[in-house]
């Protein structure tokens, strides 16, 4: 696993052995960032990386110009890899690491909004259907919620779903937050 674009391109990322994480593939990560960068600038963006795992999505965002990333991961031994990856890339000063349940974090968060929120939850997450509605209030106007999920789940009826793209067994959905005056 490695950073695929930006100033840290080709730098390696460490991941735990076994099934503690399900890292986003390089192909899917590249597609996510192509979709994002065609919609907004990551320069100086504030990012929230939920179910962060090794931190690959958030660290990719920093490589592409994001100002900071908050990583939220429930498993402490996995969050350690995100921290170590940030330190190895010498970007730890742009990162905050929180050991927390991501759904609970969204329900309780009352800080400043983010430009982008990534969520790559376990595919069997009971609260999967709630995630867009929990994340959207924490975005800046025109911010984007990026959700990865398996092909058995559909958000076609969600009013904020802009696009849904399949990548193997993974679906990537983008939910932009429109300012009130832009909503129909």
Backbone torsions as a table, in degrees:
resi	resn	phi	psi	omega
1	UNK	NA	143.2	-175.8
2	UNK	-153.7	166.9	171.3
3	UNK	-76.1	134.0	-172.9
4	UNK	-104.4	-11.9	-179.6
5	UNK	-152.1	168.9	176.7
6	UNK	82.8	-164.8	-173.1
7	UNK	-69.1	-19.1	-179.8
8	UNK	-103.9	13.0	-176.0
9	UNK	-48.8	137.4	177.6
10	UNK	76.7	-1.4	177.5
11	UNK	-74.1	137.6	-175.8
12	UNK	-76.4	154.1	174.4
13	UNK	-122.9	139.4	177.6
14	UNK	-92.8	148.5	177.6
15	UNK	-139.7	149.6	177.5
16	UNK	-67.9	148.9	175.5
17	UNK	-73.3	155.5	177.6
18	UNK	91.9	-153.9	-173.5
19	UNK	-109.8	23.5	179.6
20	UNK	-66.7	-26.4	178.2
21	UNK	-135.3	164.7	174.1
22	UNK	-131.6	77.7	-173.6
23	UNK	-60.2	142.6	175.2
24	UNK	-63.7	129.2	-178.5
25	UNK	-64.4	157.3	177.9
26	UNK	-56.4	-42.1	-178.6
27	UNK	-61.8	-45.2	-179.2
28	UNK	-69.0	-41.4	179.1
29	UNK	-61.7	-42.4	177.8
30	UNK	-61.4	-42.6	179.1
31	UNK	-63.5	-42.5	178.9
32	UNK	-58.3	-47.3	-176.8
33	UNK	-72.1	-29.8	172.8
34	UNK	-64.5	-43.5	177.8
35	UNK	-62.7	-45.3	-178.9
36	UNK	-64.2	-50.4	-173.4
37	UNK	-68.8	-16.0	174.1
38	UNK	-82.2	-8.2	-176.4
39	UNK	-114.7	-28.4	-179.2
40	UNK	-156.3	162.1	177.7
41	UNK	-89.3	133.2	175.7
42	UNK	-85.6	-6.4	-179.8
43	UNK	-59.9	118.7	179.8
44	UNK	66.0	17.9	-179.9
45	UNK	-70.3	149.7	174.0
46	UNK	-101.7	125.5	-170.6
47	UNK	-120.7	143.7	170.5
48	UNK	-118.6	123.9	-179.6
49	UNK	-113.4	99.7	-179.2
50	UNK	-88.2	149.7	-175.7
51	UNK	52.8	48.9	-165.5
52	UNK	-63.2	-28.3	-178.0
53	UNK	56.2	-126.0	-177.6
54	UNK	-78.4	-6.5	179.8
55	UNK	87.5	11.8	-173.9
56	UNK	-56.8	-44.2	-178.3
57	UNK	-67.3	-47.8	179.9
58	UNK	-64.6	-40.3	179.3
59	UNK	-68.8	-34.8	173.9
60	UNK	-61.6	-40.5	178.5
61	UNK	-63.4	-41.4	177.1
62	UNK	-62.8	-43.1	178.7
63	UNK	-57.4	-30.1	-177.3
64	UNK	-97.4	12.1	170.8
65	UNK	114.0	-2.1	179.7
66	UNK	-61.3	145.4	180.0
67	UNK	-76.1	-41.5	-177.2
68	UNK	-157.3	158.9	177.7
69	UNK	-137.1	134.2	170.2
70	UNK	-103.0	119.9	-179.6
71	UNK	-100.2	126.6	178.0
72	UNK	-119.5	120.3	-178.5
73	UNK	-145.7	133.4	-176.8
74	UNK	-76.4	-34.1	-175.6
75	UNK	-88.9	114.3	-177.4
76	UNK	-59.4	-40.9	-179.0
77	UNK	-68.0	-23.5	176.5
78	UNK	-82.9	-42.6	178.5
79	UNK	-58.1	-31.3	177.4
80	UNK	-57.7	-37.1	178.4
81	UNK	-67.1	-39.4	177.6
82	UNK	-61.3	-44.0	179.1
83	UNK	-63.8	-45.5	180.0
84	UNK	-64.6	-38.1	176.8
85	UNK	-63.7	-43.4	178.5
86	UNK	-62.4	-41.1	178.3
87	UNK	-65.4	-43.3	179.7
88	UNK	-62.9	-33.9	178.6
89	UNK	-84.1	-3.7	-179.9
90	UNK	60.9	41.2	177.8
91	UNK	-126.5	13.6	-176.2
92	UNK	-59.2	-26.9	179.4
93	UNK	-70.2	-10.5	177.7
94	UNK	-102.0	6.4	-171.0
95	UNK	-123.3	144.8	171.4
96	UNK	-123.5	136.3	-176.0
97	UNK	-119.5	121.7	-179.1
98	UNK	-124.5	125.6	174.0
99	UNK	-88.8	108.7	-175.8
100	UNK	-163.4	156.6	169.9
101	UNK	-70.7	125.3	-174.4
102	UNK	-63.7	-38.7	179.9
103	UNK	-66.3	-45.6	177.7
104	UNK	-61.9	-39.7	178.4
105	UNK	-58.6	-48.0	179.8
106	UNK	-61.9	-38.7	-178.4
107	UNK	-68.0	-28.8	-175.4
108	UNK	-103.2	-14.0	-173.3
109	UNK	-64.5	133.8	177.2
110	UNK	-138.5	27.4	179.7
111	UNK	-92.4	-165.5	-179.0
112	UNK	-66.5	151.6	-178.5
113	UNK	-73.2	163.5	-178.3
114	UNK	-109.2	158.9	173.7
115	UNK	-81.3	-38.4	-179.3
116	UNK	-139.6	137.8	171.7
117	UNK	-122.5	123.2	174.9
118	UNK	-99.7	141.5	171.9
119	UNK	-140.8	119.5	175.7
120	UNK	-125.2	70.5	-173.5
121	UNK	-75.3	164.7	170.6
122	UNK	-56.7	138.8	-175.1
123	UNK	-60.6	-24.9	-180.0
124	UNK	-92.3	13.7	-177.0
125	UNK	-58.3	124.1	-179.5
126	UNK	-61.9	-33.9	-176.1
127	UNK	-89.7	14.3	-176.3
128	UNK	-52.1	-46.9	-176.5
129	UNK	-63.6	-24.0	-179.3
130	UNK	-82.2	-20.7	-169.4
131	UNK	-54.8	-47.5	179.7
132	UNK	-57.8	-44.5	-178.1
133	UNK	-70.8	-25.8	175.6
134	UNK	-77.6	-34.7	-176.0
135	UNK	-82.9	-40.3	-173.3
136	UNK	-54.4	-39.5	179.0
137	UNK	-63.6	-16.2	-177.2
138	UNK	-98.7	13.1	177.6
139	UNK	-102.9	148.6	169.8
140	UNK	-70.1	159.8	174.1
141	UNK	-54.8	134.5	-176.7
142	UNK	72.8	6.1	173.5
143	UNK	-70.1	167.3	-175.7
144	UNK	-132.5	133.5	171.4
145	UNK	-98.1	124.6	-179.6
146	UNK	-110.4	119.1	-177.1
147	UNK	-120.2	126.4	172.6
148	UNK	-101.9	136.1	177.7
149	UNK	-155.5	172.1	-178.2
150	UNK	-85.0	172.3	-171.8
151	UNK	-74.0	-4.0	179.0
152	UNK	-85.8	-6.2	-175.1
153	UNK	-114.6	140.3	-178.9
154	UNK	-133.0	139.9	176.1
155	UNK	-118.0	24.0	-175.0
156	UNK	-54.1	-29.7	-177.1
157	UNK	-89.7	-4.0	-177.9
158	UNK	-72.2	130.1	-174.5
159	UNK	-65.0	-19.5	-178.6
160	UNK	-100.0	-3.0	179.6
161	UNK	-66.3	120.6	178.6
162	UNK	-96.1	-44.8	-179.3
163	UNK	-149.8	152.2	179.2
164	UNK	-136.3	120.4	-175.5
165	UNK	-124.8	129.6	177.2
166	UNK	-86.6	140.7	173.9
167	UNK	-137.4	89.9	-175.2
168	UNK	65.7	-126.5	179.6
169	UNK	-86.3	5.3	-178.1
170	UNK	-111.4	138.9	172.1
171	UNK	-111.0	135.8	174.6
172	UNK	-112.3	120.6	177.6
173	UNK	-111.0	140.1	174.5
174	UNK	-114.1	129.5	179.0
175	UNK	-122.8	96.2	177.1
176	UNK	-78.0	150.0	174.7
177	UNK	-98.7	116.4	178.9
178	UNK	-92.2	140.1	174.8
179	UNK	-61.4	153.4	-177.4
180	UNK	-51.7	-37.4	-177.6
181	UNK	-71.9	-17.8	179.1
182	UNK	-91.4	-14.9	-177.6
183	UNK	-77.5	140.0	-178.3
184	UNK	-85.6	NA	NA
